Amino acid sequence: MSETGGVREVKSAARTVELLELLAARGDRPARLQALADELEVPRSSMYALLQTLISRGWVRTDVTGSLYGIGIHALLTGTSYLDSDPRVRLVRPYLDEASQALGETIHMARLDGRDVAYLATRESHEYLRTISRVGRRLPAHVGALGKALLAERPDRDLPEGPYRALTPNTRTSREALAADLAGVRARGWSIDREEGVLGIVGFGFALRYDTPAQDAISCSVPVARLSAAHEERIVAVMRETRAKIEARAPGGGGGSVHWRS
């Protein structure tokens, strides 16, 4: 049994979290009982009992036949509570609005979570609207401007061995290629994602250095069709100014606020 900080992991709690994470990762693809039992390597009867417990509490939902399972509404309520209670997110939101209005583009805030970044806030461009909000979604750190801005704040020895998953033909899939790109990020002070995560979209990422190493970053996403040299220069200028404003307002060590580990 694994241990964390000298305390033994509670097996039933770990299994519950693994199940919820699995269902969340499946998105709009509900799963059957046997598939979940096989994926988590637990007996079918144990999985059924766990699912029924979570259904009764709103963490898992099932279809009218009772044979398909998906993530429940309480996951959304808990996620919303996380965003509402996080002082960094509250601090950054107004500046995302300001940058989006100044540039007419989509602005994101995300946080590093293992090898991924999790989107915490987004202000969409009026010119390019997504049908699904990115808030609460994850993206591998190596493919986008947000993740690369945060990876560049860490030594290259922390990079996992490749090959990395490719989301587009432009994704850097080797450790060497990613490390070379991160060296450029450190030299410039911001990252660039040229259609590496999404075809047709270029991103500019800026780590927020109110933590060491930085855990959060902001970015500007722009359709290739609207990106000119002059617009790129303005994006960098506005986003650098936005980062400076956020960092200047970030809470320090006092003030009675809670400083979470992650």
C-alpha positions as CSV (number, residue, x, y, z in Angstrom):
1,M,0.0,0.0,0.0
2,S,1.4,3.4,-1.0
3,E,2.1,6.1,1.6
4,T,1.9,9.9,1.4
5,G,3.7,12.0,4.0
6,G,4.1,8.9,6.2
7,V,0.3,8.2,6.2
8,R,-1.0,5.1,4.6
9,E,-3.3,5.6,1.6
10,V,-6.9,4.6,2.2
11,K,-7.6,2.0,-0.5
12,S,-11.4,2.7,-0.7
13,A,-10.8,6.5,-1.0
14,A,-8.2,6.0,-3.7
15,R,-10.5,3.7,-5.7
16,T,-13.3,6.3,-5.5
17,V,-11.0,9.1,-6.7
18,E,-9.7,6.9,-9.5
19,L,-13.2,6.1,-10.6
20,L,-14.3,9.7,-10.7
21,E,-11.2,10.7,-12.6
22,L,-11.8,8.0,-15.1
23,L,-15.4,9.0,-15.7
24,A,-14.4,12.7,-15.9
25,A,-11.7,11.9,-18.5
26,R,-14.3,10.0,-20.7
27,G,-16.3,13.2,-21.0
28,D,-19.4,12.5,-23.1
29,R,-18.5,8.8,-23.5
30,P,-20.4,6.9,-20.7
31,A,-19.0,3.6,-19.6
32,R,-20.4,0.2,-18.8
33,L,-19.9,-1.5,-15.5
34,Q,-17.6,-4.2,-16.8
35,A,-15.4,-1.7,-18.6
36,L,-15.0,0.3,-15.4
37,A,-14.2,-2.8,-13.4
38,D,-11.7,-4.0,-15.9
39,E,-10.0,-0.6,-16.2
40,L,-9.5,-0.2,-12.5
41,E,-8.9,-3.9,-11.9
42,V,-11.5,-4.4,-9.2
43,P,-14.2,-7.0,-8.9
44,R,-17.5,-6.3,-10.7
45,S,-19.5,-6.6,-7.5
46,S,-17.3,-4.0,-5.7
47,M,-17.5,-1.6,-8.7
48,Y,-21.3,-1.9,-8.8
49,A,-21.5,-1.2,-5.0
50,L,-19.2,1.8,-5.4
51,L,-21.2,3.2,-8.4
52,Q,-24.5,2.9,-6.6
53,T,-23.1,4.8,-3.6
54,L,-21.8,7.6,-5.8
55,I,-25.1,7.7,-7.7
56,S,-27.0,8.2,-4.5
57,R,-24.8,11.1,-3.6
58,G,-24.8,12.8,-7.1
59,W,-21.2,12.1,-8.0
60,V,-22.1,9.6,-10.7
61,R,-25.1,9.5,-13.0
62,T,-26.6,6.6,-14.9
63,D,-29.0,6.3,-17.9
64,V,-32.6,5.1,-17.8
65,T,-31.5,1.5,-18.3
66,G,-29.0,1.7,-15.4
67,S,-26.3,0.2,-17.6
68,L,-24.2,3.3,-18.6
69,Y,-22.3,5.6,-16.1
70,G,-21.0,9.1,-16.3
71,I,-19.7,11.8,-14.1
72,G,-22.4,13.5,-11.9
73,I,-23.4,17.0,-11.2
74,H,-21.7,17.2,-7.8
75,A,-18.4,17.1,-9.6
76,L,-19.4,20.4,-11.3
77,L,-20.5,21.9,-7.9
78,T,-17.2,21.0,-6.3
79,G,-15.2,22.3,-9.2
80,T,-17.1,25.6,-9.1
81,S,-16.4,25.9,-5.4
82,Y,-12.7,25.4,-6.1
83,L,-12.7,28.3,-8.7
84,D,-14.8,30.6,-6.5
85,S,-12.6,30.0,-3.4
86,D,-9.2,30.3,-5.1
87,P,-7.6,33.8,-4.5
88,R,-5.4,33.6,-7.6
89,V,-8.3,33.0,-9.9
90,R,-10.3,35.9,-8.3
91,L,-7.2,38.1,-8.7
92,V,-6.6,37.2,-12.4
93,R,-10.2,37.3,-13.8
94,P,-10.6,41.1,-14.2
95,Y,-7.2,41.2,-16.0
96,L,-8.4,38.5,-18.4
97,D,-11.4,40.7,-19.2
98,E,-9.1,43.7,-19.7
99,A,-6.7,41.9,-22.0
100,S,-9.5,40.4,-24.1
101,Q,-11.1,43.8,-24.6
102,A,-7.8,45.3,-25.5
103,L,-6.8,42.6,-28.0
104,G,-10.2,41.3,-29.2
105,E,-8.8,37.8,-28.7
106,T,-9.4,34.8,-26.3
107,I,-7.4,34.9,-23.0
108,H,-6.9,31.9,-20.7
109,M,-5.6,31.2,-17.2
110,A,-4.4,27.7,-16.4
111,R,-2.6,25.8,-13.6
112,L,0.1,23.1,-13.9
113,D,-1.3,19.8,-12.7
114,G,1.3,17.0,-13.1
115,R,2.1,16.7,-16.8
116,D,-1.0,18.7,-17.8
117,V,-2.4,22.1,-17.5
118,A,-5.9,22.6,-16.2
119,Y,-7.9,25.6,-17.5
120,L,-9.3,27.8,-14.6
121,A,-10.7,30.8,-16.5
122,T,-11.3,31.9,-20.0
123,R,-12.5,35.1,-21.7
124,E,-13.6,34.3,-25.2
125,S,-13.0,36.6,-28.2
126,H,-16.2,37.9,-29.8
127,E,-14.6,37.1,-33.2
128,Y,-13.9,33.4,-32.4
129,L,-16.3,31.6,-30.1
130,R,-15.9,28.1,-28.9
131,T,-19.0,25.9,-28.6
132,I,-17.6,24.4,-25.3
133,S,-15.8,26.3,-22.6
134,R,-12.3,25.2,-21.8
135,V,-12.7,25.8,-18.0
136,G,-12.1,22.6,-16.1
137,R,-10.5,20.9,-19.1
138,R,-6.9,19.6,-19.4
139,L,-4.3,19.7,-22.0
140,P,-0.8,18.1,-22.0
141,A,1.7,20.7,-20.9
142,H,4.1,20.1,-23.8
143,V,1.6,21.0,-26.5
144,G,0.4,24.5,-25.7
145,A,1.6,28.0,-24.8
146,L,0.4,27.8,-21.2
147,G,2.1,24.5,-20.4
148,K,5.4,25.5,-22.1
149,A,5.5,28.8,-20.2
150,L,5.3,26.8,-17.0
151,L,7.7,24.0,-18.0
152,A,10.2,26.7,-18.9
153,E,10.2,27.8,-15.2
154,R,11.6,24.4,-14.3
155,P,14.9,22.6,-15.1
156,D,14.9,20.4,-18.2
157,R,15.9,17.4,-16.0
158,D,12.3,17.4,-14.8
159,L,11.0,16.8,-18.3
160,P,9.7,13.2,-18.8
161,E,11.3,11.0,-21.3
162,G,9.6,11.0,-24.7
163,P,8.1,10.4,-27.1
164,Y,5.2,12.7,-26.2
165,R,1.7,12.5,-27.5
166,A,1.1,14.5,-30.7
167,L,-2.1,16.5,-31.0
168,T,-1.2,18.1,-34.4
169,P,1.6,17.5,-36.9
170,N,3.3,20.5,-35.3
171,T,3.5,19.1,-31.7
172,R,7.0,18.6,-30.4
173,T,7.1,14.9,-29.5
174,S,10.8,14.4,-28.4
175,R,12.4,15.5,-25.2
176,E,15.2,17.2,-27.1
177,A,12.9,19.2,-29.3
178,L,10.9,20.4,-26.3
179,A,14.0,21.3,-24.3
180,A,15.3,23.4,-27.2
181,D,11.9,25.2,-27.4
182,L,11.9,25.9,-23.7
183,A,15.4,27.4,-24.0
184,G,13.8,29.9,-26.4
185,V,11.0,30.6,-23.9
186,R,13.4,31.4,-21.2
187,A,15.4,33.8,-23.5
188,R,12.2,35.6,-24.7
189,G,10.3,35.5,-21.4
190,W,7.1,34.0,-23.0
191,S,6.1,30.9,-24.9
192,I,4.7,30.5,-28.4
193,D,2.5,27.6,-29.6
194,R,2.2,27.7,-33.4
195,E,-0.6,25.2,-34.1
196,E,0.9,22.6,-31.8
197,G,-2.2,22.0,-29.7
198,V,-4.9,23.0,-32.2
199,L,-4.6,23.5,-35.9
200,G,-5.3,27.1,-37.0
201,I,-4.6,28.5,-33.5
202,V,-1.4,30.3,-32.3
203,G,-0.9,30.9,-28.6
204,F,1.3,33.2,-26.5
205,G,1.9,32.1,-22.9
206,F,3.2,34.0,-19.9
207,A,4.0,32.4,-16.5
208,L,2.8,34.2,-13.5
209,R,5.7,34.3,-11.1
210,Y,3.9,35.0,-7.9
211,D,4.9,31.4,-6.9
212,T,8.3,29.8,-7.3
213,P,8.3,27.9,-9.4
214,A,5.3,29.3,-11.2
215,Q,2.1,27.2,-11.0
216,D,-0.2,29.5,-13.1
217,A,0.1,31.1,-16.5
218,I,-2.0,33.2,-18.8
219,S,-2.2,33.1,-22.6
220,C,-3.7,34.7,-25.7
221,S,-5.0,32.4,-28.4
222,V,-5.3,33.8,-32.0
223,P,-6.6,32.2,-35.2
224,V,-3.8,32.1,-37.8
225,A,-5.9,34.0,-40.3
226,R,-5.9,37.1,-38.0
227,L,-2.3,37.0,-36.9
228,S,0.0,39.5,-38.5
229,A,3.5,40.7,-37.4
230,A,2.0,43.9,-36.0
231,H,-0.8,42.1,-34.2
232,E,1.7,39.6,-32.7
233,E,3.8,42.5,-31.4
234,R,0.8,44.1,-29.8
235,I,-0.3,40.8,-28.2
236,V,3.1,40.4,-26.6
237,A,3.1,43.9,-25.3
238,V,-0.4,43.7,-23.8
239,M,0.1,40.3,-22.3
240,R,3.4,41.4,-20.7
241,E,1.7,44.4,-19.2
242,T,-1.1,42.2,-18.0
243,R,1.3,39.8,-16.3
244,A,3.1,42.7,-14.6
245,K,-0.2,44.0,-13.2
246,I,-1.2,40.6,-11.9
247,E,2.1,39.9,-10.3
248,A,2.1,43.4,-8.7
249,R,-1.3,42.7,-7.1
250,A,-0.6,39.1,-6.0
251,P,-1.0,38.5,-2.3
252,G,2.1,38.2,-0.3
253,G,2.9,36.1,2.7
254,G,0.6,37.9,5.1
255,G,-2.9,39.2,5.1
256,G,-4.4,36.1,6.7
257,S,-5.1,34.4,3.4
258,V,-4.7,30.7,3.0
259,H,-1.7,29.6,0.9
260,W,-2.5,26.2,-0.5
261,R,0.2,23.8,-1.5
262,S,-1.5,23.0,-4.9
